[in-house]
């Protein structure tokens, strides 16, 4: 069974601070996705990374896929209250049906 | 373009009962996946349907079953409900995923409480 460990589990910061959340596994993934989920809603896809070492930027969010495609990080610069939510990573392996494995998530609260 | 919708939004059942949850996929999407998200956990894959056929299944017992209809909407049925089935049930639709990475669009979920 593939497992994705996310850390930290909880994060409470002030507006303007920077933060990094991590997603680690002992398994190799062909692709990894990051989602944000707000209370009462389903997850919304932020980014997909597929190449080892790949870095993608989405405004103040920077996503990196590890060289070995076993881990990923999400860095947020100058966090804003609108960034509050549950950040989930999900990995999938190649071959057969697309069956993603999700981590437990990092719950982020950004205080104004 | 209509997004993914799910019904009902909330549901309370008792142990041993059966429940049916419904999902309408986004226009143009022929693949629907169902997930269970327990409190404080990430979503766990239950199964996926592509063009009315089951296309993959996670580690869930047979009392979790599903259907996909010709209009690509879908149902999740759970028999003999247990207390641990209490969770948020998420439906996600996408163009055919297969072996190629595609974007899944999630609905808001159905929150099920089993007493």
Interface residues (C-beta under 8 A of the other chain):
Chain A: X1 X4 X6 X30 X31 X40 X41 X42 X43 X44 X45 X48 X50 X88 X90 X92 X94 X95 X96 X97 X98 X99 X100 X101 X102 X103 X104 X105
Chain B: X4 X35 X40 X41 X42 X43 X44 X45 X48 X55 X56 X58 X59 X90 X92 X97 X98 X99 X100 X101 X102 X103 X104 X105 X106 X107 X108 X109
